Amino acid sequence: MYMELPQGIETTHGSGKTHVFQLISNLYGQKQAGRVWNQYLFDKLLDAGYVQSQIDNCIFYKGNILFIVYADDGIFLGASEEQLLQEIKLLQKLRLDIEDQGHPSDYVGVNIQHHQDGPYKFTQQVLINTILDDVGLKPSYKKKLIPMKSSWYLSHHINSIPFYDCNSIQFNYRSIIGKLNYLAQTSRPDIIFAVHQLAQYLADPQEDHGMAVE
């Protein structure tokens, strides 16, 4: 990786007109920083015996151990805590600066609760509240057990009022669908069908599509 000499800086070999710096290590904040870090982590995990998933590049396997990474945050899943502690020590020996923070309570905006009888519960109440605020709905709004009937299909509604010309609905359709899609993919698979129906009309939503969001 190379960088131009800052203005006014000269070396014994010449000026910025004829020479550049070669970086020995990546600088935080560089455009390439994320890629450099990811490649470094990838190499270390391979050295430790991990195999990268062919479906999701952020997931690595080693026997019955699963490692999930998002940017510089990661979660280990395994059969026992002792096994995971040994694995963390191994990666530390390979010069990966990681630490054991115990059972996660929150990861990339997902709240994680571990019940004593074994099951885990994943929720995203903060995101849900944000969506409600953006749409203008209150938490006390009448709830529905079924997000959308499977027999109900939205159409283009070409005779309806264009969404952004409708004064009764005040929110960003594209933004809301993006948040709903993340929610559906992460912790609310029950709303995937409804979200996919709404997402078909991102380019030209109508008033009926906005009402369907509500």
ROSE-4610 file (N, C-alpha, C; in Angstrom, 1 decimal, always signed):
// ROSE-4610
residu = [M/M/M/Y/Y/Y/M/M/M/E/E/E/L/L/L/P/P/P/Q/Q/Q/G/G/G/I/I/I/E/E/E/T/T/T/T/T/T/H/H/H/G/G/G/S/S/S/G/G/G/K/K/K/T/T/T/H/H/H/V/V/V/F/F/F/Q/Q/Q/L/L/L/I/I/I/S/S/S/N/N/N/L/L/L/Y/Y/Y/G/G/G/Q/Q/Q/K/K/K/Q/Q/Q/A/A/A/G/G/G/R/R/R/V/V/V/W/W/W/N/N/N/Q/Q/Q/Y/Y/Y/L/L/L/F/F/F/D/D/D/K/K/K/L/L/L/L/L/L/D/D/D/A/A/A/G/G/G/Y/Y/Y/V/V/V/Q/Q/Q/S/S/S/Q/Q/Q/I/I/I/D/D/D/N/N/N/C/C/C/I/I/I/F/F/F/Y/Y/Y/K/K/K/G/G/G/N/N/N/I/I/I/L/L/L/F/F/F/I/I/I/V/V/V/Y/Y/Y/A/A/A/D/D/D/D/D/D/G/G/G/I/I/I/F/F/F/L/L/L/G/G/G/A/A/A/S/S/S/E/E/E/E/E/E/Q/Q/Q/L/L/L/L/L/L/Q/Q/Q/E/E/E/I/I/I/K/K/K/L/L/L/L/L/L/Q/Q/Q/K/K/K/L/L/L/R/R/R/L/L/L/D/D/D/I/I/I/E/E/E/D/D/D/Q/Q/Q/G/G/G/H/H/H/P/P/P/S/S/S/D/D/D/Y/Y/Y/V/V/V/G/G/G/V/V/V/N/N/N/I/I/I/Q/Q/Q/H/H/H/H/H/H/Q/Q/Q/D/D/D/G/G/G/P/P/P/Y/Y/Y/K/K/K/F/F/F/T/T/T/Q/Q/Q/Q/Q/Q/V/V/V/L/L/L/I/I/I/N/N/N/T/T/T/I/I/I/L/L/L/D/D/D/D/D/D/V/V/V/G/G/G/L/L/L/K/K/K/P/P/P/S/S/S/Y/Y/Y/K/K/K/K/K/K/K/K/K/L/L/L/I/I/I/P/P/P/M/M/M/K/K/K/S/S/S/S/S/S/W/W/W/Y/Y/Y/L/L/L/S/S/S/H/H/H/H/H/H/I/I/I/N/N/N/S/S/S/I/I/I/P/P/P/F/F/F/Y/Y/Y/D/D/D/C/C/C/N/N/N/S/S/S/I/I/I/Q/Q/Q/F/F/F/N/N/N/Y/Y/Y/R/R/R/S/S/S/I/I/I/I/I/I/G/G/G/K/K/K/L/L/L/N/N/N/Y/Y/Y/L/L/L/A/A/A/Q/Q/Q/T/T/T/S/S/S/R/R/R/P/P/P/D/D/D/I/I/I/I/I/I/F/F/F/A/A/A/V/V/V/H/H/H/Q/Q/Q/L/L/L/A/A/A/Q/Q/Q/Y/Y/Y/L/L/L/A/A/A/D/D/D/P/P/P/Q/Q/Q/E/E/E/D/D/D/H/H/H/G/G/G/M/M/M/A/A/A/V/V/V/E/E/E]
num = [1/1/1/2/2/2/3/3/3/4/4/4/5/5/5/6/6/6/7/7/7/8/8/8/9/9/9/10/10/10/11/11/11/12/12/12/13/13/13/14/14/14/15/15/15/16/16/16/17/17/17/18/18/18/19/19/19/20/20/20/21/21/21/22/22/22/23/23/23/24/24/24/25/25/25/26/26/26/27/27/27/28/28/28/29/29/29/30/30/30/31/31/31/32/32/32/33/33/33/34/34/34/35/35/35/36/36/36/37/37/37/38/38/38/39/39/39/40/40/40/41/41/41/42/42/42/43/43/43/44/44/44/45/45/45/46/46/46/47/47/47/48/48/48/49/49/49/50/50/50/51/51/51/52/52/52/53/53/53/54/54/54/55/55/55/56/56/56/57/57/57/58/58/58/59/59/59/60/60/60/61/61/61/62/62/62/63/63/63/64/64/64/65/65/65/66/66/66/67/67/67/68/68/68/69/69/69/70/70/70/71/71/71/72/72/72/73/73/73/74/74/74/75/75/75/76/76/76/77/77/77/78/78/78/79/79/79/80/80/80/81/81/81/82/82/82/83/83/83/84/84/84/85/85/85/86/86/86/87/87/87/88/88/88/89/89/89/90/90/90/91/91/91/92/92/92/93/93/93/94/94/94/95/95/95/96/96/96/97/97/97/98/98/98/99/99/99/100/100/100/101/101/101/102/102/102/103/103/103/104/104/104/105/105/105/106/106/106/107/107/107/108/108/108/109/109/109/110/110/110/111/111/111/112/112/112/113/113/113/114/114/114/115/115/115/116/116/116/117/117/117/118/118/118/119/119/119/120/120/120/121/121/121/122/122/122/123/123/123/124/124/124/125/125/125/126/126/126/127/127/127/128/128/128/129/129/129/130/130/130/131/131/131/132/132/132/133/133/133/134/134/134/135/135/135/136/136/136/137/137/137/138/138/138/139/139/139/140/140/140/141/141/141/142/142/142/143/143/143/144/144/144/145/145/145/146/146/146/147/147/147/148/148/148/149/149/149/150/150/150/151/151/151/152/152/152/153/153/153/154/154/154/155/155/155/156/156/156/157/157/157/158/158/158/159/159/159/160/160/160/161/161/161/162/162/162/163/163/163/164/164/164/165/165/165/166/166/166/167/167/167/168/168/168/169/169/169/170/170/170/171/171/171/172/172/172/173/173/173/174/174/174/175/175/175/176/176/176/177/177/177/178/178/178/179/179/179/180/180/180/181/181/181/182/182/182/183/183/183/184/184/184/185/185/185/186/186/186/187/187/187/188/188/188/189/189/189/190/190/190/191/191/191/192/192/192/193/193/193/194/194/194/195/195/195/196/196/196/197/197/197/198/198/198/199/199/199/200/200/200/201/201/201/202/202/202/203/203/203/204/204/204/205/205/205/206/206/206/207/207/207/208/208/208/209/209/209/210/210/210/211/211/211/212/212/212/213/213/213/214/214/214]
x = [+0.8/+0.0/+0.9/+0.5/+1.4/+0.5/+1.2/+0.5/+1.4/+0.8/+1.6/+2.2/+3.3/+4.0/+3.1/+2.8/+2.1/+2.8/+2.1/+2.7/+3.7/+4.9/+6.0/+6.9/+6.6/+7.4/+8.4/+9.6/+10.6/+11.4/+12.0/+12.9/+14.3/+15.2/+16.6/+16.7/+15.6/+15.6/+14.9/+14.2/+13.5/+12.2/+11.4/+10.2/+9.0/+7.8/+6.6/+6.3/+7.1/+7.0/+7.6/+8.5/+9.2/+9.1/+8.6/+8.6/+7.3/+7.0/+5.8/+6.2/+5.3/+5.5/+5.0/+5.7/+5.1/+4.8/+3.5/+3.0/+3.4/+4.1/+4.4/+3.2/+2.3/+1.1/-0.1/-1.3/-2.4/-2.8/-3.2/-3.6/-5.1/-5.5/-7.0/-7.6/-8.7/-9.4/-9.2/-8.2/-8.0/-9.1/-9.3/-10.4/-10.2/-8.9/-8.6/-8.5/-8.8/-8.7/-9.5/-10.8/-11.7/-11.3/-10.8/-10.3/-9.1/-8.2/-6.9/-7.2/-8.1/-8.5/-9.2/-10.1/-10.8/-9.8/-8.9/-7.9/-7.0/-6.6/-5.8/-6.5/-7.8/-8.6/-8.8/-9.1/-9.3/-8.1/-6.9/-5.7/-5.5/-5.7/-5.5/-6.5/-7.7/-8.7/-8.4/-7.9/-7.5/-6.3/-5.4/-4.2/-4.7/-5.8/-6.4/-7.2/-7.4/-8.2/-9.6/-10.0/-11.4/-11.6/-12.9/-13.3/-14.4/-14.2/-15.2/-16.4/-17.6/-18.9/-18.9/-19.4/-19.6/-20.9/-21.7/-23.0/-22.8/-22.2/-22.0/-20.5/-19.8/-18.4/-18.1/-19.1/-18.9/-19.0/-19.2/-19.4/-18.2/-17.7/-16.5/-16.9/-16.4/-16.7/-15.4/-15.4/-14.3/-14.9/-15.1/-15.7/-17.2/-17.5/-18.8/-18.8/-17.7/-17.6/-18.0/-18.8/-19.2/-18.8/-18.2/-17.7/-18.4/-19.1/-19.7/-19.1/-18.7/-18.0/-18.8/-18.9/-19.5/-18.6/-17.9/-16.9/-15.8/-15.7/-14.7/-15.4/-16.6/-17.3/-17.6/-17.4/-17.7/-18.3/-19.0/-19.6/-19.2/-18.8/-18.5/-19.6/-20.0/-21.0/-20.4/-20.6/-20.0/-20.7/-20.2/-20.9/-20.7/-19.6/-19.3/-18.5/-18.6/-17.8/-16.3/-16.0/-14.6/-13.9/-14.7/-14.2/-14.0/-14.9/-14.8/-13.6/-13.4/-12.3/-11.0/-10.9/-9.6/-9.4/-10.5/-10.4/-10.0/-10.5/-10.1/-8.6/-8.1/-6.7/-5.8/-6.3/-5.6/-5.4/-6.5/-6.5/-5.7/-5.7/-4.8/-3.3/-3.0/-1.6/-1.2/-2.2/-2.0/-2.0/-1.9/-1.8/-3.1/-4.2/-5.5/-5.9/-6.1/-6.4/-7.9/-8.3/-9.7/-9.8/-11.0/-11.3/-12.6/-12.8/-14.0/-14.9/-16.0/-16.9/-18.2/-18.1/-19.2/-20.4/-21.5/-22.7/-23.1/-23.3/-23.7/-25.2/-25.4/-26.7/-27.3/-26.3/-26.7/-25.7/-26.1/-25.2/-25.8/-25.1/-25.5/-27.0/-27.4/-28.8/-29.8/-29.3/-30.3/-30.1/-31.1/-31.1/-31.2/-30.3/-30.2/-30.5/-31.5/-31.8/-31.7/-31.0/-30.8/-31.6/-32.6/-33.5/-32.8/-33.1/-32.5/-32.8/-33.9/-34.2/-33.6/-32.8/-32.0/-32.3/-33.5/-33.8/-33.2/-33.0/-32.6/-33.7/-33.8/-34.8/-34.1/-34.5/-33.9/-34.9/-34.7/-35.6/-34.9/-35.6/-35.1/-36.0/-36.3/-37.3/-36.9/-35.6/-35.2/-35.5/-35.2/-35.5/-37.0/-37.8/-39.2/-39.8/-39.3/-39.8/-39.4/-38.2/-37.8/-38.7/-39.1/-40.0/-41.4/-41.9/-43.2/-43.1/-42.0/-41.9/-41.8/-41.1/-41.0/-42.3/-43.1/-44.4/-45.5/-45.2/-46.2/-47.2/-46.8/-47.7/-47.2/-48.2/-47.8/-47.8/-47.0/-46.9/-48.3/-49.2/-50.5/-51.5/-51.0/-51.8/-52.3/-53.5/-54.1/-53.2/-52.8/-51.9/-52.7/-52.0/-52.6/-51.7/-52.3/-51.5/-50.9/-51.6/-51.1/-50.8/-49.5/-49.1/-49.9/-50.1/-50.8/-51.3/-52.5/-53.1/-52.3/-52.0/-51.2/-52.0/-53.3/-54.1/-54.2/-53.7/-53.8/-52.6/-52.7/-51.6/-51.8/-50.7/-50.8/-50.6/-51.2/-51.0/-50.4/-50.2/-49.6/-50.5/-51.8/-52.8/-52.6/-52.6/-52.2/-53.3/-54.4/-55.5/-55.4/-54.5/-54.4/-53.5/-53.5/-52.7/-51.2/-50.3/-48.9/-48.5/-47.7/-47.4/-46.9/-45.9/-45.3/-46.1/-47.3/-48.3/-49.4/-49.3/-50.4/-50.1/-50.9/-50.7/-51.0/-51.8/-52.2/-51.1/-50.1/-49.0/-47.7/-47.0/-45.7/-44.6/-44.0/-42.8/-42.1/-40.8/-40.0/-40.2/-40.9/-41.3/-40.1/-39.1/-37.9/-37.2/-37.0/-36.4/-37.1/-38.4/-39.2/-39.1/-39.1/-39.1/-37.7/-36.6/-35.3/-35.2/-35.7/-35.7/-36.5/-37.7/-38.6/-37.9/-37.2/-36.5/-35.4/-34.6/-33.6/-34.2/-35.3/-36.0/-36.5/-37.1/-37.6/-36.5/-35.4/-34.3/-33.6/-33.7/-32.9/-33.7/-34.8/-35.5/-37.0/-37.6/-39.0/-39.4/-39.1/-39.4/-40.9/-41.7/-43.1/-43.6/-42.8/-43.3/-42.6/-41.9/-41.1/-42.1/-43.2/-44.1/-44.6/-45.1/-45.7/-44.6/-43.4/-42.3/-42.0/-41.9/-41.6/-42.7/-43.9/-45.0/-44.8/-44.5/-44.3/-43.1/-42.0/-40.8/-40.8/-41.9/-42.0/-42.3/-42.7/-43.2/-42.3/-41.1/-40.1/-40.0/-40.0/-39.7/-40.9/-42.1/-43.3/-44.4/-44.2/-45.3/-46.5/-47.7/-48.9/-49.5/-50.5/-51.1/-51.5/-52.0/-52.5/-51.3/-50.1/-48.9/-48.5/-48.6/-48.3/-49.3/-50.6/-51.6/-51.3/-50.8/-50.5/-49.3/-48.4/-47.3/-47.8/-48.8/-49.3/-50.1]
y = [-1.2/+0.0/+1.2/+2.2/+3.4/+4.7/+5.8/+7.0/+8.2/+9.2/+10.4/+11.1/+11.7/+12.5/+13.8/+14.1/+15.3/+16.5/+17.6/+18.8/+19.4/+19.7/+20.3/+19.2/+17.9/+16.9/+16.4/+16.3/+15.8/+14.7/+13.8/+12.8/+12.9/+12.1/+12.2/+11.7/+11.0/+10.4/+11.3/+12.3/+13.2/+13.7/+14.3/+15.0/+14.2/+14.7/+14.1/+14.0/+14.7/+14.7/+13.4/+12.8/+11.6/+10.4/+10.6/+9.5/+9.4/+8.2/+8.0/+7.2/+7.2/+6.3/+5.0/+3.9/+2.6/+2.3/+2.0/+1.8/+0.4/+0.4/-0.9/-1.6/-0.8/-1.3/-0.4/-0.9/-0.1/+1.0/+2.1/+3.2/+3.2/+3.3/+3.3/+4.5/+4.3/+5.3/+5.3/+4.5/+4.4/+3.7/+3.9/+3.2/+1.7/+1.3/-0.1/-0.7/+0.1/-0.5/-1.7/-1.6/-2.7/-4.0/-3.8/-5.0/-5.6/-4.7/-5.2/-6.0/-5.4/-6.1/-7.4/-7.4/-8.7/-9.8/-9.4/-10.3/-10.9/-10.0/-10.4/-11.4/-11.1/-12.0/-13.3/-13.3/-14.5/-15.4/-14.8/-15.6/-16.2/-15.5/-16.1/-17.2/-17.0/-18.1/-19.3/-19.2/-20.3/-21.0/-20.2/-20.8/-21.6/-21.2/-21.9/-23.1/-23.3/-24.5/-24.2/-23.0/-22.6/-22.7/-23.0/-23.0/-22.0/-21.2/-20.1/-20.7/-20.2/-20.7/-20.2/-21.1/-20.8/-20.0/-19.9/-19.1/-17.7/-17.6/-16.3/-16.1/-15.1/-14.9/-14.5/-14.2/-13.7/-14.9/-16.1/-17.3/-18.2/-18.7/-19.7/-20.9/-22.1/-23.3/-24.0/-24.7/-25.5/-26.6/-27.8/-28.9/-28.4/-28.5/-28.0/-26.6/-25.8/-24.4/-23.5/-22.5/-21.6/-20.2/-19.5/-18.1/-17.2/-16.2/-15.2/-13.8/-13.1/-11.9/-10.8/-9.6/-8.4/-7.2/-6.8/-5.7/-6.2/-5.6/-6.1/-6.7/-7.1/-7.8/-9.2/-10.2/-11.6/-12.3/-13.4/-14.3/-15.8/-16.4/-17.9/-18.7/-19.8/-20.7/-22.1/-22.8/-24.1/-25.0/-26.2/-27.1/-26.8/-26.2/-25.9/-24.6/-24.0/-22.7/-23.1/-24.2/-24.6/-24.7/-25.3/-25.4/-24.1/-23.2/-21.8/-21.0/-21.2/-20.5/-21.0/-22.3/-22.8/-22.3/-22.1/-21.6/-20.1/-19.4/-18.0/-17.8/-18.7/-18.7/-19.0/-20.0/-20.3/-19.1/-18.4/-17.3/-16.2/-16.0/-15.0/-15.3/-16.6/-17.0/-16.6/-16.6/-16.3/-14.8/-14.0/-12.5/-11.9/-12.5/-11.8/-11.2/-9.9/-9.2/-9.4/-10.5/-10.7/-11.0/-10.8/-11.1/-11.7/-12.4/-13.1/-12.1/-11.8/-10.9/-11.6/-12.9/-13.7/-13.8/-14.3/-14.4/-13.0/-12.9/-11.6/-11.3/-10.0/-9.5/-8.7/-8.2/-7.4/-7.6/-7.8/-7.9/-7.3/-6.3/-5.6/-5.2/-4.7/-4.2/-5.2/-6.5/-7.6/-7.9/-7.8/-8.2/-9.7/-10.2/-11.7/-12.1/-12.9/-13.4/-14.9/-15.4/-16.8/-17.3/-18.1/-18.6/-19.7/-19.9/-20.9/-22.3/-22.5/-23.9/-24.2/-23.2/-23.5/-22.6/-22.3/-21.5/-20.1/-19.5/-18.1/-17.3/-16.1/-15.2/-14.0/-13.7/-12.6/-11.5/-10.3/-9.2/-8.0/-7.1/-5.8/-4.7/-4.5/-3.6/-2.1/-1.8/-0.5/-0.2/-1.1/-0.9/-0.8/-1.7/-1.6/-0.3/+0.2/+1.6/+2.7/+2.5/+3.5/+3.5/+2.3/+2.2/+2.8/+2.5/+3.1/+4.6/+5.1/+6.6/+7.2/+6.5/+7.1/+7.1/+6.0/+5.9/+6.8/+7.1/+7.9/+7.1/+5.8/+5.0/+4.9/+4.8/+4.7/+3.2/+2.9/+1.5/+0.9/+1.9/+1.4/+1.2/+1.4/+1.1/-0.3/-0.5/-1.8/-2.8/-3.9/-4.9/-6.0/-6.6/-7.7/-8.9/-10.1/-11.3/-11.8/-11.5/-11.9/-10.6/-10.4/-9.2/-9.0/-10.1/-9.9/-11.3/-11.3/-12.6/-13.1/-14.4/-14.9/-14.9/-14.8/-14.7/-13.3/-12.3/-10.9/-10.5/-10.0/-9.5/-8.1/-7.3/-5.9/-5.8/-4.7/-4.4/-3.0/-2.6/-1.3/-0.1/-0.4/+0.7/+2.0/+1.8/+3.0/+4.1/+3.8/+4.9/+5.5/+5.1/+5.7/+6.9/+7.7/+8.9/+8.5/+9.1/+8.8/+9.0/+8.1/+8.1/+9.5/+10.0/+11.2/+12.5/+12.3/+13.4/+13.3/+12.3/+12.1/+12.8/+13.7/+14.5/+13.8/+12.7/+12.0/+11.0/+10.7/+9.8/+10.6/+10.6/+11.4/+10.5/+9.7/+9.0/+8.6/+8.2/+7.8/+6.4/+6.1/+4.7/+3.8/+4.2/+3.4/+3.1/+4.1/+4.0/+3.0/+3.1/+2.2/+0.7/+0.5/-0.8/-1.4/-0.6/-1.1/-1.5/-0.8/-1.2/-2.4/-2.5/-3.6/-4.9/-4.7/-5.9/-6.4/-5.5/-5.9/-6.6/-6.1/-6.7/-8.1/-8.2/-9.5/-10.5/-10.1/-11.0/-11.5/-10.6/-10.9/-11.6/-11.0/-11.6/-11.7/-11.3/-11.4/-12.0/-13.3/-14.0/-14.0/-13.8/-13.8/-12.7/-11.6/-10.5/-10.5/-11.5/-11.5/-11.4/-12.2/-12.2/-10.8/-10.1/-8.8/-7.8/-7.9/-6.9/-7.1/-8.3/-8.6/-8.0/-8.1/-7.5/-6.0/-5.3/-3.9/-3.4/-4.3/-3.9/-3.9/-4.5/-4.5/-3.2/-2.2/-1.0/+0.2/-0.1/+1.0/+2.1/+1.7/+2.7/+3.7/+3.2/+4.1/+3.7/+4.0/+3.6/+4.5/+4.0/+4.7/+4.8/+5.6/+5.8/+4.4/+3.5/+2.2/+1.4/+1.6/+0.9/+1.5/+2.8/+3.5/+3.0/+2.9/+2.4/+1.0/+0.2/-1.2/-1.3/-0.4/-0.3/-0.1/+0.8/+1.1/-0.1]
z = [+0.0/+0.0/+0.0/-0.8/-1.0/-0.7/-0.4/-0.2/-0.6/-1.1/-1.5/-0.3/-0.6/+0.5/+0.7/+2.0/+2.3/+1.8/+1.5/+1.0/+2.0/+1.5/+2.4/+3.0/+2.8/+3.4/+2.3/+2.6/+1.7/+2.4/+1.7/+2.2/+1.6/+2.1/+1.6/+0.2/-0.2/-1.6/-2.6/-2.1/-3.1/-2.5/-3.4/-3.0/-3.4/-3.2/-3.5/-5.0/-5.8/-7.2/-7.8/-7.1/-7.6/-6.7/-5.5/-4.5/-3.8/-3.3/-2.4/-1.2/-0.2/+1.0/+0.8/+1.2/+1.3/+2.7/+3.0/+4.3/+4.8/+6.0/+6.6/+7.2/+7.7/+8.3/+7.9/+7.8/+7.4/+8.5/+8.0/+8.9/+9.1/+10.3/+10.6/+9.9/+9.3/+8.6/+7.1/+6.6/+5.2/+4.5/+3.2/+2.5/+2.5/+2.5/+2.5/+3.9/+4.9/+6.3/+6.6/+6.1/+6.3/+5.6/+4.4/+3.7/+4.3/+4.7/+5.3/+6.6/+7.4/+8.7/+8.4/+7.4/+7.1/+6.6/+5.8/+5.3/+6.4/+7.3/+8.4/+9.3/+9.6/+10.4/+9.7/+8.4/+7.6/+7.6/+7.5/+7.5/+8.8/+9.9/+11.2/+11.5/+11.1/+11.3/+10.5/+9.3/+8.5/+9.2/+9.8/+10.5/+11.7/+12.3/+13.5/+13.1/+11.8/+11.4/+11.0/+10.9/+10.6/+9.1/+8.7/+7.3/+7.1/+6.1/+5.8/+5.1/+5.5/+4.9/+3.4/+2.6/+1.2/+0.9/+1.9/+1.8/+2.4/+3.5/+4.2/+4.6/+4.0/+4.3/+5.7/+6.5/+7.8/+8.8/+8.3/+9.2/+9.0/+10.1/+10.0/+10.9/+10.4/+11.1/+11.5/+12.6/+13.1/+13.9/+13.4/+14.1/+14.5/+15.8/+16.2/+16.8/+16.4/+16.8/+15.6/+15.9/+14.9/+15.3/+14.4/+14.7/+13.7/+14.2/+13.4/+13.6/+12.6/+12.7/+11.9/+12.6/+11.9/+12.2/+11.2/+11.4/+12.3/+13.5/+14.5/+15.7/+15.6/+16.7/+16.2/+17.2/+16.8/+18.0/+17.6/+18.6/+18.3/+19.4/+19.3/+19.8/+19.1/+19.5/+19.5/+20.7/+20.8/+21.8/+22.0/+22.9/+24.3/+24.7/+26.1/+26.2/+27.4/+27.6/+27.7/+28.2/+28.3/+26.9/+26.0/+24.6/+24.0/+24.2/+23.6/+24.2/+25.5/+26.2/+25.6/+25.4/+24.8/+23.4/+22.7/+21.3/+21.3/+22.3/+22.4/+22.7/+23.6/+24.0/+22.8/+21.9/+20.7/+19.8/+19.6/+18.7/+19.2/+20.5/+21.2/+20.9/+20.9/+20.7/+19.2/+18.3/+16.9/+16.7/+17.8/+17.7/+17.3/+17.6/+17.5/+18.8/+18.8/+20.1/+20.4/+21.0/+21.3/+22.8/+23.3/+24.7/+24.9/+26.0/+26.4/+27.2/+26.7/+27.4/+27.9/+27.9/+28.5/+27.5/+28.0/+27.2/+26.6/+25.3/+24.8/+25.2/+25.5/+25.7/+24.6/+23.7/+22.6/+21.5/+20.3/+19.1/+17.9/+17.3/+16.2/+16.3/+17.4/+17.6/+18.0/+18.1/+18.5/+19.9/+20.7/+22.1/+22.3/+23.1/+23.2/+24.7/+24.9/+26.2/+26.3/+27.3/+27.4/+28.6/+28.4/+29.4/+30.2/+31.4/+32.2/+31.7/+31.1/+30.6/+29.2/+28.7/+27.5/+26.3/+25.9/+24.7/+24.8/+23.6/+23.4/+22.8/+23.2/+22.7/+22.0/+20.8/+20.0/+19.8/+20.2/+20.0/+19.5/+18.8/+18.3/+18.7/+19.9/+20.4/+20.0/+20.1/+19.7/+18.3/+17.4/+16.0/+15.7/+16.4/+16.3/+16.7/+17.8/+18.3/+17.3/+16.7/+15.7/+14.5/+14.0/+12.9/+13.2/+14.5/+14.9/+14.9/+15.4/+15.5/+14.1/+13.2/+11.8/+11.1/+11.3/+10.7/+11.4/+12.6/+13.4/+14.2/+14.4/+15.2/+16.7/+17.6/+19.0/+19.4/+20.4/+20.9/+21.3/+21.7/+22.1/+21.0/+19.7/+18.5/+18.5/+18.0/+18.0/+17.2/+17.9/+17.3/+16.6/+15.6/+14.8/+15.0/+15.3/+15.4/+14.1/+13.0/+11.7/+10.9/+10.5/+9.8/+8.5/+7.8/+6.5/+6.0/+5.5/+5.0/+3.8/+3.8/+2.7/+1.4/+1.4/+0.2/-0.3/+0.4/-0.1/-0.8/-2.0/-2.8/-3.2/-3.0/-3.4/-4.9/-5.4/-6.9/-7.1/-8.3/-8.5/-8.1/-8.0/-7.6/-8.4/-9.8/-10.6/-10.5/-10.0/-9.9/-8.5/-7.7/-6.3/-6.4/-5.3/-5.2/-5.0/-5.7/-5.5/-4.0/-3.5/-2.0/-1.6/-2.3/-1.8/-2.1/-2.7/-2.9/-1.9/-1.0/+0.0/+1.3/+1.7/+2.9/+4.2/+4.1/+5.3/+5.8/+4.9/+5.3/+5.2/+6.3/+6.3/+6.8/+5.9/+6.2/+5.0/+5.0/+3.9/+3.6/+2.5/+2.2/+2.1/+1.3/+1.1/+2.4/+3.2/+4.5/+5.4/+5.5/+6.3/+5.8/+4.5/+4.0/+4.2/+4.2/+4.5/+5.9/+6.8/+8.3/+8.5/+7.9/+8.0/+7.5/+6.4/+5.8/+6.7/+7.3/+8.3/+9.5/+9.9/+11.1/+10.7/+9.5/+9.1/+8.9/+8.4/+8.1/+9.4/+10.5/+11.7/+12.8/+13.2/+14.3/+14.1/+13.0/+12.8/+11.4/+11.3/+10.0/+9.7/+10.7/+10.5/+9.6/+9.4/+8.6/+7.2/+6.9/+5.6/+4.4/+4.4/+3.3/+3.1/+4.1/+4.0/+3.5/+4.1/+3.7/+2.2/+1.7/+0.3/-0.6/-0.1/-0.9/-1.0/+0.1/+0.1/-0.7/-0.6/-1.3/-2.8/-3.4/-4.8/-5.4/-4.6/-5.1/-4.6/-4.3/-3.8/-4.9/-6.1/-7.2/-7.3/-7.1/-7.4/-6.4/-5.1/-4.2/-4.3/-4.0/-4.0/-2.6/-2.4/-1.1/-0.5/-1.3/-0.8/-0.2/-0.8/-0.2/+1.1/+1.2/+2.5/+3.6/+3.2/+4.2/+4.6/+3.7/+4.0/+4.9/+4.9/+5.8/+7.2/+7.4/+8.7/+9.2]
